[in-house]
Amino acid sequence: MKRLAALSVAVLLAGCSAEQTASAPSPSSASAPAPSSAPVAAPSSTMRPAPSPEATRALSTAVAANDLAGVRAAIAAGADLEQRGAAGRTPLVAATKAGNTPIALALLDAGADPNAKDDIQDSAYLYAGAEGMTEILASTLRHGADVTSLNRYRGTALIPACEHGHVANVKLLIAAKVDLDHVNASGWTCLLEAVILGNGDAAHVETVRLVLDAGAKPDLGDFDGVTPRQHAVRRGQTAVIAEFDRSR
């Protein structure tokens, strides 16, 4: 009987030891943290405060008053840079059309969209290119202007720049890789527009030279097939004709 009792105790102790061993966590599982079901917060850098209505109104007032200090203060206070005003103009378009270069540059540096268009399809980029506003044009290009953007005449910024003989702008737009042979709604390329709407003066002669040297097609005619050189002949633009002959 003593032997049977001792044997029973030994079996009972062995069973307890095995149960403890099975329930103990392994070293690797004990060191691994339990997965968390809590949501991960987004980085604070992606969270932008909503624009301030008061600052937005102040920005509109400052742009209309050509108040650069007021514009900067409104920007710092969180104004909406893309708020639309009269004729669908953003503050940047309004400043550009007012010819206020310092304000336009401040808005661009603050992140205003150079491609935002107003109700007649003018953006700061397109308008500055057409009107010879070289500083604004250069800044729009630095801040992501879309060089394929078209105006209400379905033309690039380069076409009216050539029309007006804005040589500095023509150089910038060529360097930005604007399409030299784009045809607008009138059937005119930048070369055709430089001749047809130009007057053959020194600025237009240089414009034609720059565009030809950049690789524009000299024989791409209008909707009637009349080439830029033929238009120059009809208008007696001798110096322009010489540029076409030189480029051959």
Secondary structure by P-SEA (a helix, b strand, c coil): caaaaaaaaaaaaaaaaaaaaaacccccccccccccccccccccccccccccaaaaaaaaaaaaaccaaaaaaaaaacccccccccccccaaaaaaaaccaaaaaaaaaacccccccccccccaaaaaaaacaaaaaaaaaaacccccccccccccaaaaaaaacaaaaaaaaaaacccccccccccccaaaaacccccccaaaaaaaaaaaaacccccccccccccaaaaaaaacaaaaaaaaaaac
